[in-house]
């Protein structure tokens, strides 16, 4: 059964509370720090997108595989999937040869492999990864889009990662997505495992962000 604290607060709030320090660290690390400061360069930004694509591909493969699961059906929402938007932006920013030209980092492969492994069995460990990635996109996307547009001097066509054209009301959708995470928490036997996996997801984000900056300096 869920712990008393998780049941009272809801799983999404419990994850947010227990990963708050890691979340703040993620915003202050590596290439994400540079984006938030409005000074990221195109090469670093493109490398970040290339490696995040690996992660979203595995997350969306897993969610599609388990979309009939009572735990995951509310999270397997194609309108929020980001892989095709990332591919579009990479095509615009790096040209048709981006798959060969933009490096895939070990930290990107490691993050993607962790997400792929989370889809094993019933796939319930995909839930914290969906929380970290998609709620992060819905909450901070507009700010990151504005800052990236200014730093990179590009238009909306290069920033489709932050757009959700299939979602009419982002605020309502975000609330329903959080509710789906909370519903999964009420159904689950050990949601503490999901909190731990969300913490690991933030660590993987931090490692990737730092690796992108390090690669840019080499």
C-alpha positions in Angstrom: 0.0 0.0 0.0 1.2 3.6 -0.5 2.8 5.2 2.5 0.6 7.6 4.4 2.6 10.6 3.2 2.4 9.6 -0.4 -1.4 8.9 -0.2 -2.1 12.2 1.5 0.0 14.4 -0.8 -0.4 12.5 -4.1 2.4 10.8 -5.9 3.3 13.8 -8.1 3.6 16.1 -5.0 5.6 13.4 -3.2 8.1 13.1 -6.1 8.3 16.9 -6.3 9.0 17.2 -2.6 11.6 14.5 -2.3 13.5 15.5 -5.5 13.3 19.3 -5.0 17.1 19.6 -4.3 18.0 17.5 -7.3 15.6 19.5 -9.4 17.3 22.8 -8.4 20.7 21.3 -9.0 19.6 20.2 -12.5 18.6 23.8 -13.3 22.0 25.0 -12.2 24.1 22.4 -14.0 25.8 22.3 -17.4 24.0 23.2 -20.5 20.7 23.8 -18.8 22.3 26.5 -16.7 23.5 28.1 -19.9 20.1 28.0 -21.5 18.5 29.6 -18.4 21.2 32.3 -18.4 20.4 33.0 -22.1 23.8 32.2 -23.4 23.8 28.7 -24.8 25.5 28.2 -28.2 24.0 26.3 -31.1 26.5 23.3 -31.0 25.8 22.6 -27.3 22.0 23.0 -27.7 21.9 20.7 -30.7 24.0 18.1 -28.8 21.6 18.3 -25.9 18.6 17.7 -28.2 20.4 14.8 -30.0 20.9 13.0 -26.7 17.5 13.8 -25.3 16.0 12.2 -28.4 17.4 8.9 -27.3 15.7 9.2 -24.0 12.3 10.3 -25.4 12.4 7.5 -28.0 12.8 4.9 -25.3 10.2 6.5 -23.0 7.6 6.7 -25.8 8.4 3.1 -27.0 7.8 2.0 -23.5 4.6 4.0 -23.0 3.1 2.7 -26.3 3.9 -0.8 -25.3 2.2 -0.5 -22.0 -0.6 1.9 -23.0 -3.3 -0.7 -22.0 -1.9 -1.0 -18.4 -4.2 0.5 -15.8 -1.2 2.3 -14.3 0.1 3.8 -17.6 -3.0 4.3 -19.8 -3.4 7.9 -18.5 0.3 8.7 -19.2 0.6 7.1 -22.7 -0.8 10.3 -24.4 0.5 10.7 -27.9 -0.2 14.5 -27.9 2.6 15.0 -25.4 5.3 12.8 -27.1 8.4 14.8 -28.0 10.5 12.5 -30.2 9.1 13.8 -33.6 9.5 17.4 -32.4 13.1 16.8 -31.5 13.8 15.3 -34.9 12.2 18.3 -36.6 14.3 20.8 -34.6 17.5 18.8 -35.2 16.8 18.8 -38.9 16.3 22.6 -38.8 19.3 23.4 -36.6 21.8 20.9 -37.8 20.7 19.9 -41.3 19.8 16.6 -42.9 23.0 14.8 -41.7 22.3 15.5 -38.1 22.2 11.8 -37.1 25.8 11.3 -38.2 27.1 14.8 -37.5 25.9 15.3 -33.9 27.6 13.1 -31.3 25.8 10.7 -29.0 27.4 10.9 -25.6 27.9 8.0 -23.2 25.7 9.8 -20.7 22.9 10.0 -23.2 23.1 6.3 -24.0 23.2 5.6 -20.2 20.1 7.7 -19.6 18.2 6.1 -22.5 19.2 2.6 -21.4 17.8 3.4 -17.9 14.5 4.4 -19.4 14.4 1.3 -21.6 15.0 -0.9 -18.6 12.2 0.9 -16.8 9.8 -0.5 -19.4 10.6 -4.1 -18.4 7.9 -6.1 -16.7 4.8 -4.1 -16.1 6.6 -0.9 -17.1 5.6 0.9 -13.9 9.0 2.5 -13.5 8.3 4.6 -16.6 5.9 6.7 -14.5 8.7 8.7 -12.7 10.5 9.2 -16.0 7.3 10.5 -17.5 6.9 12.8 -14.5 10.4 14.2 -14.8 10.4 14.7 -18.6 6.8 15.6 -19.5 5.8 17.6 -16.5 9.1 19.4 -16.8 8.3 20.2 -20.5 4.8 21.4 -19.6 5.9 23.5 -16.7 9.1 25.1 -18.0 8.8 24.8 -21.8 7.6 28.4 -22.5 10.5 29.9 -20.5 13.1 27.7 -22.1 11.7 28.4 -25.5 12.0 32.2 -25.0 15.5 32.0 -23.7 16.7 29.6 -26.4 15.2 31.7 -29.1 17.0 34.7 -27.9 20.4 33.0 -27.3 20.3 31.1 -30.6 18.6 33.8 -32.7 16.2 31.4 -34.2 12.4 31.3 -34.8 9.6 29.1 -33.8 10.4 26.6 -36.5 13.6 25.6 -34.7 11.9 25.3 -31.3 9.0 22.9 -31.9 10.3 20.8 -28.9 8.5 23.4 -26.7 5.2 23.4 -28.6 2.2 21.2 -28.1 -0.1 21.8 -31.0 -2.3 18.8 -30.3 -3.1 20.1 -26.7 -5.7 22.9 -26.7 -5.4 23.8 -23.0 -2.0 23.2 -21.5 -3.1 24.1 -18.0 -5.9 21.6 -18.0 -3.7 18.9 -19.7 -1.0 19.4 -17.1 -3.5 19.0 -14.3 -4.9 15.8 -15.9 -1.4 14.4 -16.3 -0.6 15.0 -12.7 -3.9 13.4 -11.8 -3.0 10.3 -13.8 0.3 10.0 -11.9 -1.5 10.4 -8.6 -4.0 7.7 -9.7 -1.1 5.4 -10.5 0.3 6.1 -7.0 -3.0 5.1 -5.4 -3.1 1.8 -7.3 0.6 0.9 -6.7 2.0 -1.2 -3.9 5.4 0.5 -3.5 5.4 4.0 -4.9 8.6 4.7 -2.9 10.4 2.9 -5.7 9.0 5.5 -8.1 10.3 8.4 -6.0 13.8 6.8 -6.0 13.6 6.3 -9.8 12.6 10.0 -10.2 15.7 11.0 -8.2 17.8 8.9 -10.5 16.2 10.5 -13.5 17.3 13.9 -12.2 20.8 12.6 -11.6 20.9 11.3 -15.2 19.7 14.7 -16.5 22.4 16.4 -14.5 25.1 14.0 -15.8 24.0 14.6 -19.4 23.8 18.3 -19.0 27.4 18.4 -17.6 28.6 16.1 -20.3 27.3 18.3 -23.1 29.2 21.2 -21.7 32.4 19.2 -21.3 32.1 17.9 -24.8 31.8 21.5 -26.0 35.0 22.5 -24.3 37.0 19.6 -25.7 
